[in-house]
Amino acid sequence: MNQVERIGVSLDKKLLSMFDKLIAKQGYQSRSEAIRDFIRQQLSGERLTNPKAKAVGAVFLVYDHDSTKLMQKLTDLQHSHILQTISSMHIHLDEHDCLEVIVLRGQVGEINKMADSLLSMKGVKFGRTNLLATEPTSDW
């Protein structure tokens, strides 16, 4: 941080007590650091509404490894988007189910499109995509 500006915030005692308990549970050393992180999280979330914003995303897929050619289709799709795919990890959950974590980089719209393609593949039991904006609006 280049410059720090001090501000005052008025909060109801009950709300402040709940906030203090939350940040203590999360391991924050100070209210200031917690507030900075919460502001950064909100700003990042706002940037993710722009399909052209730069981001990284992780696509989590659970599927039956015996599903017909699904593993090959997942690999083929990743190779066809090699500039977006940073990494993938394959985890055996039990004798049938596997977890695939695919990390993507690019524009929010592109990541969501590829994630939708992965999540909608026949044989995928369930999945989720998590995105993080990578271009800050200012110097954090």
Residue, then its C-alpha position, 0 to 999 in steps of 0.5 A: m500500500n502506497q498511502v494509508e487513509r484512516i476512516g471512521v465507521s459507526l456500527d451497532k454494538k451487536l453488529l460489531s461484536m458479531f464482526d469481531k467474532l467472525i474475523a477472530k474465527q477467520g484468524y484476522q489480526s485486526r479489523s482493518e485487515a479484515i475490512r480491507d479483505f472484504i472490500r477487495q472481495q467485493l471489488s473482485g466480485e464486481r469485476l467478475t460480472n464483466p465477461k471481458a475481465k481477466a480471471v482464473g477459475a477452477v472447475f471441479l467435476v465429479y464423475d464415474h471413471d467408467s463413464t464411456k470415453l468421458m476422461q478422453k473427452l475431458t482431456d480433448l477439450q482441455h487440449s483444444h483450449i490449451l491457452q486457457t488451461i493452466s493445469s489439471m488434477h485427477i483424484h480417485l475418490d472411491e472405486h468408481d468416482c473421480l474428482e477432476v480439478i481444471v484450472l483455467r485462465g482468460q476472460v470471464g466469459e471464455i472461462n464460463k463457456m469452457a466450464d459450461s462445456l465441461l460441466s454439461m458433459k455426459g457422465v459428469k455427476f456434479g460440478r462447480t466453477n469458482l472464479l477469481a478476478t486477476e486484474p485489480t482496479s487499482d494498486w491494492 
